[in-house]
């Protein structure tokens, strides 16, 4: 049987499949449906310093081959996360990566330093790219901004730092270089594309916050291209995310250069999508006589 083990910096993952932040909550709703220990890693919903109520409804719009969301990073805050979510997550083995957000570099630092003391937290995914909040995250769109926040957070923790990049910039690879140079352990690409929808009968935006993030199969070609370019220009691992609906999609990302993949929108359609994808990857590798996952990573590159 093929080995799906992979490594992202100092973290050893038994397989490359994990949830995309914001599509898995903190795992409680999925635990009755499948064994969370089958995942390569667990990526939490966003955590900010203080609780956030999120955006006004409506928050979701189904589109052709995509989903438009504007949740607004609703979360219980760092203290609430430690008090309410960590006890549940301590019951599972996969590495726990906490997605971190803030309105400024200082808030990111405070969240990381507060959670860094928790033994169950194995690393941080730094969200620099959410398109459906009105404040903060602007520094995630420039080379100097990414460099500054990654440098600051590298000084705040020795645990792995994954920097999640926006596709809504001219050159994501340039931002990847900034993160790598400042000490990031991996790049996560991509976050959602900025978008909106209009109700032509009511003559107004459908989303309560007007704008949101587009995810699902429609963004996959964009995500693949960015992962491809990041793999060409960086030496640290790239984690691919964007429109992965099945095992073949995941293998495309691996061959484009991803060391692991995150599954998002598919979880809303099929709560067991990650487990299905994992099995489909293994089945494809066995049928094609591929013994180790590392043989697939970057395989499509000359």
Backbone torsions as a table, in degrees:
resi	resn	phi	psi	omega
1	UNK	NA	140.1	-177.3
2	UNK	-64.2	146.1	175.6
3	UNK	-92.5	126.1	-179.4
4	UNK	-102.7	12.1	-178.4
5	UNK	-63.6	143.9	176.8
6	UNK	-146.6	165.5	-177.9
7	UNK	-132.7	132.3	175.3
8	UNK	-121.5	98.9	-174.8
9	UNK	61.9	-125.9	-178.3
10	UNK	-84.5	-5.0	-177.3
11	UNK	-92.5	129.1	174.6
12	UNK	-99.6	124.1	179.8
13	UNK	-112.4	135.8	-179.7
14	UNK	-74.5	-15.0	172.2
15	UNK	-158.7	168.9	-171.9
16	UNK	-92.9	8.5	-171.3
17	UNK	-103.1	129.5	179.3
18	UNK	-149.6	162.6	178.2
19	UNK	-77.0	152.1	169.7
20	UNK	-82.6	136.9	-178.6
21	UNK	-55.2	137.9	178.0
22	UNK	92.3	-9.0	-179.9
23	UNK	-112.8	4.4	-172.6
24	UNK	-133.2	-0.1	-174.3
25	UNK	57.0	-129.8	174.4
26	UNK	-117.8	19.3	172.3
27	UNK	96.9	-17.6	-172.6
28	UNK	-60.7	-40.6	-176.3
29	UNK	-70.5	-24.7	-176.2
30	UNK	-90.7	-23.6	-175.1
31	UNK	-56.6	-36.1	177.9
32	UNK	-70.9	-14.1	-173.4
33	UNK	-95.8	-30.6	176.5
34	UNK	-158.3	164.7	-178.8
35	UNK	-77.3	112.7	-178.9
36	UNK	-62.0	-18.9	178.0
37	UNK	-67.6	-12.8	177.7
38	UNK	-76.6	-14.9	-178.3
39	UNK	-77.0	153.7	176.1
40	UNK	-71.8	-35.2	177.3
41	UNK	-158.2	163.1	174.7
42	UNK	-115.0	124.3	177.0
43	UNK	-110.8	121.8	-174.2
44	UNK	-78.7	163.6	166.6
45	UNK	-62.8	162.2	-177.5
46	UNK	-57.4	146.2	174.5
47	UNK	-128.6	125.5	175.5
48	UNK	-110.7	176.0	-177.3
49	UNK	-65.9	-46.2	-179.8
50	UNK	-114.2	157.8	178.7
51	UNK	-57.9	145.3	176.0
52	UNK	-122.8	134.6	-179.9
53	UNK	-80.1	-16.6	-176.5
54	UNK	86.5	-178.7	-176.8
55	UNK	-83.2	164.0	175.8
56	UNK	-67.8	146.3	174.2
57	UNK	-74.8	162.5	-5.1
58	UNK	-65.9	150.0	-177.2
59	UNK	-114.8	-15.5	-177.1
60	UNK	-132.1	141.1	173.7
61	UNK	-135.9	125.0	175.2
62	UNK	-83.8	128.4	178.9
63	UNK	-121.2	176.0	178.2
64	UNK	-66.9	117.9	177.8
65	UNK	60.7	20.9	179.7
66	UNK	-160.2	169.5	177.3
67	UNK	-129.2	134.3	177.0
68	UNK	-107.9	121.3	-177.5
69	UNK	-127.4	150.4	176.0
70	UNK	-144.9	62.5	-177.9
71	UNK	-69.1	-38.8	177.7
72	UNK	85.8	25.3	174.3
73	UNK	59.7	37.5	176.0
74	UNK	-58.6	130.8	179.8
75	UNK	-165.5	164.0	-175.3
76	UNK	-83.6	2.2	-176.7
77	UNK	83.7	165.8	-174.6
78	UNK	-61.3	-45.8	179.6
79	UNK	-64.8	-42.5	178.3
80	UNK	-63.9	-37.8	177.6
81	UNK	-62.2	-46.1	179.9
82	UNK	-64.9	-38.0	-176.1
83	UNK	-79.8	-41.4	-170.4
84	UNK	-99.7	-28.2	-171.7
85	UNK	-107.6	-37.1	-176.9
86	UNK	-60.8	-40.9	178.8
87	UNK	-55.8	-38.9	177.0
88	UNK	-68.0	-46.0	-175.8
89	UNK	-68.9	-20.3	177.5
90	UNK	-66.2	-14.3	-179.5
91	UNK	-83.5	5.7	-176.0
92	UNK	-129.7	154.1	-171.2
93	UNK	-90.1	-34.2	-174.5
94	UNK	-58.0	148.3	176.5
95	UNK	-53.7	139.3	179.8
96	UNK	-103.6	118.6	177.3
97	UNK	-109.2	123.9	-177.9
98	UNK	-98.5	124.5	175.6
99	UNK	-76.9	127.4	-173.5
100	UNK	-116.3	134.4	176.5
101	UNK	-132.3	162.5	177.6
102	UNK	-169.2	168.2	178.4
103	UNK	-89.8	-6.0	179.1
104	UNK	-167.5	168.6	-176.7
105	UNK	-59.1	-38.7	-178.6
106	UNK	-61.4	-39.9	180.0
107	UNK	-68.1	-41.0	175.1
108	UNK	-56.4	-46.1	-179.5
109	UNK	-60.9	-43.3	-179.4
110	UNK	-62.8	-40.7	178.7
111	UNK	-64.5	-48.3	-178.4
112	UNK	-61.8	-45.0	-178.7
113	UNK	-65.4	-35.8	178.9
114	UNK	-69.0	-42.6	-177.9
115	UNK	-81.1	-21.0	-178.8
116	UNK	-61.3	-26.0	-178.5
117	UNK	-76.8	-12.7	-177.7
118	UNK	-85.4	118.9	-177.6
119	UNK	-61.8	-27.6	-177.4
120	UNK	-73.1	-21.2	179.0
121	UNK	-80.9	118.6	-175.2
122	UNK	-99.0	-13.4	-179.6
123	UNK	179.2	177.6	-175.2
124	UNK	-131.1	136.4	170.8
125	UNK	-104.8	115.7	-173.4
126	UNK	-91.4	110.4	-175.8
127	UNK	-83.6	102.7	-179.8
128	UNK	-107.0	14.5	-161.1
129	UNK	-147.1	19.0	-178.8
130	UNK	-73.3	123.4	-175.9
131	UNK	-87.5	2.7	-175.3
132	UNK	-117.1	29.9	169.8
133	UNK	-123.5	150.6	-173.1
134	UNK	-92.4	-16.6	-178.5
135	UNK	-124.3	149.1	175.4
136	UNK	78.2	176.2	175.1
137	UNK	71.3	-3.1	179.1
138	UNK	-61.8	-33.4	-178.2
139	UNK	-67.4	-9.5	178.1
140	UNK	-81.8	3.0	-176.6
141	UNK	-109.8	2.7	179.6
142	UNK	-128.3	153.5	179.2
143	UNK	-58.6	-48.4	-177.1
144	UNK	-67.0	-36.8	179.0
145	UNK	-64.9	-45.6	178.4
146	UNK	-63.7	-40.5	179.1
147	UNK	-62.2	-43.9	-177.5
148	UNK	-65.1	-46.4	-176.1
149	UNK	-72.6	-35.6	178.8
150	UNK	-67.1	-40.5	176.9
151	UNK	-60.5	-45.8	-179.0
152	UNK	-62.8	-43.3	-177.5
153	UNK	-74.8	-28.9	175.6
154	UNK	-63.7	-30.2	177.7
155	UNK	-79.1	-14.8	-176.3
156	UNK	-93.3	-14.6	-177.5
157	UNK	-155.7	151.2	171.8
158	UNK	-98.5	-5.6	-180.0
159	UNK	-74.5	161.5	-178.5
160	UNK	-57.0	140.8	175.9
161	UNK	-118.2	118.1	173.9
162	UNK	-106.4	127.3	-179.8
163	UNK	-102.1	120.9	-178.3
164	UNK	-94.5	120.1	-171.7
165	UNK	-99.6	154.6	177.6
166	UNK	-88.9	144.0	170.4
167	UNK	-84.1	-7.7	-173.7
168	UNK	-88.4	44.6	179.9
169	UNK	-138.9	158.6	-178.6
170	UNK	-63.5	-37.6	-173.9
171	UNK	-142.0	86.3	178.6
172	UNK	-58.1	-31.3	-179.8
173	UNK	-63.3	-34.4	177.6
174	UNK	-64.4	-40.5	177.3
175	UNK	-68.4	-34.7	176.0
176	UNK	-61.8	-41.2	177.7
177	UNK	-63.2	-39.3	179.1
178	UNK	-62.7	-44.1	179.8
179	UNK	-65.6	-44.0	179.6
180	UNK	-61.5	-44.8	-179.3
181	UNK	-64.6	-25.7	-178.5
182	UNK	-93.1	1.4	172.4
183	UNK	111.4	10.7	176.7
184	UNK	-65.3	147.4	179.3
185	UNK	-92.7	-20.6	179.9
186	UNK	-163.3	160.9	175.3
187	UNK	-115.5	135.3	174.2
188	UNK	-107.1	124.7	-176.6
189	UNK	-144.8	124.1	13.9
190	UNK	-127.1	166.7	166.0
191	UNK	-82.6	-178.0	-176.8
192	UNK	-70.3	155.3	173.2
193	UNK	-81.4	142.6	177.3
194	UNK	-68.4	139.7	-179.3
195	UNK	-163.2	178.7	177.7
196	UNK	-157.7	169.8	175.5
197	UNK	-141.6	146.7	-176.9
198	UNK	-119.8	133.9	173.0
199	UNK	-86.1	108.1	-173.5
200	UNK	-75.8	-15.3	176.0
201	UNK	-81.5	-41.7	179.2
202	UNK	-87.9	-10.6	177.7
203	UNK	58.5	49.1	178.1
204	UNK	-159.3	162.0	176.8
205	UNK	-60.1	145.1	-179.7
206	UNK	-74.0	-42.7	-178.4
207	UNK	-70.4	141.6	177.6
208	UNK	-60.8	-30.9	179.4
209	UNK	-96.8	8.6	179.2
210	UNK	75.0	-53.6	-176.3
211	UNK	-113.0	159.8	178.7
212	UNK	-156.3	-163.8	-178.6
213	UNK	-116.6	134.8	-179.3
214	UNK	-94.9	129.2	177.9
215	UNK	-135.1	178.6	178.2
216	UNK	102.9	-174.8	-173.6
217	UNK	-54.3	-31.0	-177.0
218	UNK	-62.7	-26.4	-176.8
219	UNK	-92.3	-5.3	-174.8
220	UNK	-57.5	-45.9	179.4
221	UNK	-60.1	-36.3	177.9
222	UNK	-65.1	-46.5	-179.0
223	UNK	-63.3	-42.3	179.9
224	UNK	-59.8	-44.1	-179.9
225	UNK	-61.7	-43.0	-179.1
226	UNK	-66.9	-42.6	176.8
227	UNK	-60.0	-43.1	178.7
228	UNK	-56.3	-49.1	-177.8
229	UNK	-69.0	-37.4	177.1
230	UNK	-62.9	-42.8	179.4
231	UNK	-59.8	-37.6	-179.5
232	UNK	-68.1	-31.3	-170.1
233	UNK	-106.1	-11.9	-176.0
234	UNK	-116.3	161.8	173.5
235	UNK	-107.3	-17.5	177.6
236	UNK	-83.2	159.3	-177.9
237	UNK	-65.1	152.2	174.5
238	UNK	-115.8	133.0	176.4
239	UNK	-106.3	118.7	-173.1
240	UNK	-90.8	138.0	178.9
241	UNK	-153.1	139.2	178.3
242	UNK	141.8	96.0	175.0
243	UNK	77.4	20.0	178.6
244	UNK	-79.9	112.5	-175.5
245	UNK	-113.0	-17.4	-177.8
246	UNK	-154.5	179.3	-176.8
247	UNK	-64.4	-35.9	179.3
248	UNK	-64.4	-40.1	175.3
249	UNK	-59.3	-45.0	-179.4
250	UNK	-61.5	-41.5	-179.9
251	UNK	-65.0	-35.8	175.1
252	UNK	-57.9	-45.6	179.8
253	UNK	-63.6	-41.6	178.4
254	UNK	-61.2	-46.0	-179.5
255	UNK	-66.9	-27.4	176.7
256	UNK	-75.5	-13.8	175.8
257	UNK	130.4	0.1	179.8
258	UNK	-74.6	139.4	175.6
259	UNK	-86.2	-24.7	177.1
260	UNK	-153.9	171.2	-178.5
261	UNK	-134.5	153.0	174.4
262	UNK	-116.7	140.0	-178.3
263	UNK	-111.6	127.7	-175.3
264	UNK	-120.0	-88.1	-175.1
265	UNK	-54.6	-34.4	179.7
266	UNK	-57.0	-29.3	-179.8
267	UNK	-65.1	-27.0	179.1
268	UNK	-76.1	-26.5	-179.5
269	UNK	-86.2	-42.8	-178.8
270	UNK	-137.3	103.9	-177.3
271	UNK	-58.3	-20.0	178.6
272	UNK	-100.1	18.6	-175.9
273	UNK	-56.9	-41.6	-177.5
274	UNK	-63.2	-39.0	179.4
275	UNK	-69.1	-40.5	176.6
276	UNK	-62.1	-43.7	179.9
277	UNK	-62.7	-42.7	178.8
278	UNK	-58.8	-45.8	-179.6
279	UNK	-67.8	-36.1	178.8
280	UNK	-67.6	-37.7	175.6
281	UNK	-61.5	-48.3	-178.9
282	UNK	-62.1	-42.0	-179.9
283	UNK	-63.5	-42.3	179.1
284	UNK	-64.2	-43.1	179.6
285	UNK	-62.8	-42.7	179.2
286	UNK	-63.7	-43.0	-177.7
287	UNK	-70.7	-23.7	178.6
288	UNK	-103.1	10.4	176.3
289	UNK	56.5	42.9	174.1
290	UNK	-100.0	115.0	-172.2
291	UNK	-83.2	-29.5	-175.9
292	UNK	-134.6	143.6	-178.0
293	UNK	-58.8	-36.0	-176.2
294	UNK	-60.8	-19.5	176.4
295	UNK	-69.3	-22.0	180.0
296	UNK	-87.8	-28.1	-171.8
297	UNK	-66.2	115.0	-179.2
298	UNK	77.1	11.1	-174.0
299	UNK	-63.6	-22.9	-179.1
300	UNK	-82.3	-8.4	179.2
301	UNK	-80.7	145.9	176.7
302	UNK	-57.7	NA	NA
